[in-house]
Amino acid sequence: MHADEIDPQARAAVERQSRIPLPHSRYGLKLLRLVTRPVTWVQNRNPPEVGAVVDRSIPGPAGDLDVRLYLPDSEGPHPTVVFFHGGGFVLGSLGTHDWLCRHLTTESGCAVCAVDYRLAPEHPFPAAVEDAYAAVEWVAAHPDAVRGTGTVAVAGDSAGGTLAAVVALMAAERDGPEIAHQSLLYPGVGIDPDLPSMRDHAGIVLDEADIEWFGDCYYGNDIHRRNPYADPTNAGDLSGVAAATVVTAGFDPLRDGGRAYAEQLVRDGISTRYLNYEDMVHGFMTMRGVDRTHEAIATVADEVANAVADG
């Protein structure tokens, strides 16, 4: 695969994004977070309408957690998808993925509860995991507060996809909330610099230095990296976790790790649909104006809707 095979709309989005300084550059973290704000503003212009958007706080393991609840415009109650944003565990917020959460709400018919989990390096592993699991426990225990039916699914992109996978594993191992489905959108799992996708596609949106920097900020040490709740590919047995949809992008350095995790789920008996968008790049599901993005969102939303209907 050659870079000129990237979808033209996605390539244009990548070129615009390349004007933002990379994490390992001379820019400090505070400035990096500041300069990504214009990208959030552009992504969220003219968002799709939903029935209602409610910002509130819920109890977390280290204080209150901010969440944003997106409700369909149809009469409820609705199943609830708990969503975790991407950003390498270092960047991202409720605002960065507002556009995607709105689309998931309108196209799945589910309520979406986005979680503003604690970020590294101020709050390294396992802070994000603890927040994510606490949010799912709370949503499952308080369906009336989210106008829900009690049926809960999880979803996330990139680092958020990792969190969704980990939460599904934790719920299975701890006899926790029943999770109807997990949507893992180009998750950061099974990262290995020797994988072909890492060698061939590093530098397209993410390069090796970016990935290493994010990991250093979040994991802190190799012991944490080997923890199944940091990377679920470290789990010896995935049996009992929720059915999954795993999405990867053909030109994403993280592609092969995501594919391997989908294969691991299948080996352990988990109903799994694997979707690789060959002409796409990392982060494509937040790229408005890309036709393939809308196609992928609709497909994932259908998977979620079918799973929660069965649940």
N, C-alpha and C positions, 0 to 999 in steps of 0.2 A: 504494500500500500504506500502510495506517495501522497505528500501533503496537498498536491494539486487535485486530489480526489475528495477533499473535504467539501461538503455542501457549500456552495457559494454564499448563501445567506449566513451560515455559521462562520465561514471564513471572515466575512465582513465584520461580524460581531467580535471575533477574536482580535481583529486588527484594531478595533475601537478599544477593546479591553487592554491591549498591550500598552496603551498610554499610561496605565496605572503602574506605579513602581512595584516591583516584585518584593516579596517579604524579606528576602535575604539581601536586599540592596542596602544602601547607606541610610535609607529612611528608618527612623525609629518606629516602634509599634504605634505610639500615639498618633504620629503623623500618618502612618499607613492607614489606620482606621479612619482618620479624618478625610483622606483623599479618596477613599472608596465611597463616600457619601453621595457624590454626584452620580455614580453608577446606579446606586439604589434609586435615586430620584428618576433617572431615565427609565429604568426597568419598570417603575410603578406608575408611570403616566397612564392616564385613562384606563384604570383597572376594570376588570369585569365586575358588574354589580352582583352582590349577594344579598340575601335577605336581611342580614344584620351583621355588624362587627362589634364585638364587645371586648374591651381590654379590662383585665382584672388581675388580681394576685391570688395565688393559692399557697398553702403551706409547703415549704421545701425543707430539705435536711439541714440547711444552714441559714434559714430565714425565708422570707416570702419569695416566690418565683412569679415573675410576670408572664402571663399567657395572653394570647389573642385568640378569641373564639369567632370563627366564621360560620354563620348559619345559612342554610339554603333558604330560598324564598318560598319553598313549599311548607305546608303545615307539618310540624313535628309531632312527636320527638323523632330524632334521627340517630343512626349509628354515628360514632365519633372516631375520627382519625387523629391520633396525636402525632404531630409533625415536628421534626427536629431539623433545623436549618444547617446548611453546610458552612464552610469557612475554615477548615483545618483545625477546628476546636479553638481557634484564636480570633477569627473574624466572624462577622455575621450577627444578625439581630432579627427581631420580629419584622423590621422594615425590609430587610434585604430579600425576603422570600414572600412578601405580601402578594405579589402578582401570581406566583405559583400556587399559593394556598387558596386564593380566590378561585382559580381555575379548577383545582381539585374539588373544591366545594360545589361549584356549579355543575361539574361534569360527573361527579360520583353520586351526588344527592346526599352526601354525608356532611355532618358538621366537621370542621377541622379545628383542632386546638393546637396552635403553634406555641412552642415553649422557648422562653428566653433563658436558656441554661447558662451557668457560669462558664467563663472563658479562661483559657490558659493564655499566657504563663502565670497570670495572677492566681488562677485556680487550676492547677494541673490535675491529671488523673488521680483519683477517680471522681472529681467533682462533677463533671458533665454527666457521667454515668449515673451518679447518685441522684442528680436533679431529674434526669430523664425518667428513671424508674419511679421516682416519687411522683412525678406528674402523671404517669400512667396509672399508678395505684390510686391517686386522688380522683382522676376522671372516672375510673372504674367504680369507685366507692360512692361517687356523688353524681349519678347520671342526671338528676334533676337540675343540678347547678349548671350543667352544660346543655340542658334541654335534650338529653340523650336517651337512647333506649336501653343503655347498659352494654351494648355491643361495642367493643373497642378494637381498633386496628392501629398499627403504627406505621410511620413512613418517615423518610428523610433522604436528603441528597448529600453525597460526598461524606464529610465527617458525620453529618446527621444520619446518613444511611448506615454508617457504622453503629451509631447510637441506637437506631431502630433495631438492628440485628442483635445487639447486645441486650437490649431490653427484652426482646423475644426470648433470648437464651435465659436471662435471669428469671423471667416469669415462669418458664418451664422448670428450671432447677429449684426454685424457691416455692413452688406451688402458689404462685402469685396470680395476678389477674389473668383471666382467659383472654388471649389475644386472637382475634379472628383472622388476621392477615398481616404480613409485613411487606412493605414496599421499599426496596433498597435501590436507590437511584445512584448509579456509579459510586458504590460505597468504597471507602478507603480500608479495605481488608486484605490480608495476605500480601502486604507490600513487600516486594523483593526486588532489589536492583538488577538481578539477573534474569528476570522475566522478560520475554521478547517485547511486550508492550512498553516496558520501562526503557529498554534500550532504543526501541524504534521511534517512540513518540514523546520522549522527554523533550521539553522545550515548547510543546504545543499546549498552551494555557499553563501547564505545570511543568517545571523541570526538576531534576533530581535535587538541586539545592533547595527549592521550595518545599518539596516533600520532606526532606531531612529537617529543615527548619521547623516546619509545623510539628513533626514528630518530637523533636527536642523540646519544644515548648510544652507539649502536652504530656508525653510519657515521662520525660525526665531521666529515665534509666532503662537499661535492657530488661531488668526484672519486670518492670511494669509492661513493657512491650510484649512479653510472653504471657501476660495474664489474659485468660479468655474473655474477661470483661473489658479489656482494652481492645482486643482483636479476636472476634469469635472463631476465626480459623484455628486458634489454639485449643479450642474445645475438643475433647476426645470423642464426644458423642452429642449430636444435635437432635437426636430423636426427642419428640415431644414439643419442639418449637412450632410456631405457627406456619401455615402455608405461606409461600413467598412468591413475590415477583421481583426478579433481579434484573436491573437495567444497566447496560454498559454502553460505552461509546467506542467506536472503532479506532479513533485517534487519541484515546485517553491512555496515559501511562498506567492508570489504575485498572485498565480493562481486564487483564489476565487474572489479577487477584479476585476481581468480582466474579469472573467466570468460574474460577476454581472453587469459590465459595458456593456458587449455585450447584456445582457438581457434588460438593461435599454434602449439601442439603439433600440432594437426590439420593446419594449413597446411604444416607441415614433415614431414608424413607419419608422425606418431607415433600409434599406436593409443591412443585416449584416450576414456575415459568421463567425461562431465561430469554431476554430480549437484548440483542446487540444491534445498535444503530450504527452501521458500518461507516457512514460518512459524517458522523458527529464527533464532537470534542467534549472534554470534561466541562461540566457545568451547563450543558446545552439546554437542560430543562428549565432554566431561568432566562433563556434568551428569547425575548419577545421579538416578533418579526421574523422568526425562523419557522417555516411551515412544518418541518419535521418535528420541531418542539411541540407544536399543537397536536400533531399526530401521536407523539409519545405520551403526552399528558392524557389524551382521550383513551388510549389503550390502558394505561395504568389505572385511570379512574374506573374503567369498565371492570378491570380485575378486582379492584377494591369493592365496587358495588356488588359484584357477583359473590364475593367472599362473605361480605357482611349479610347479604340476603340469605346465604346458606346457614350463617351462624345464627 
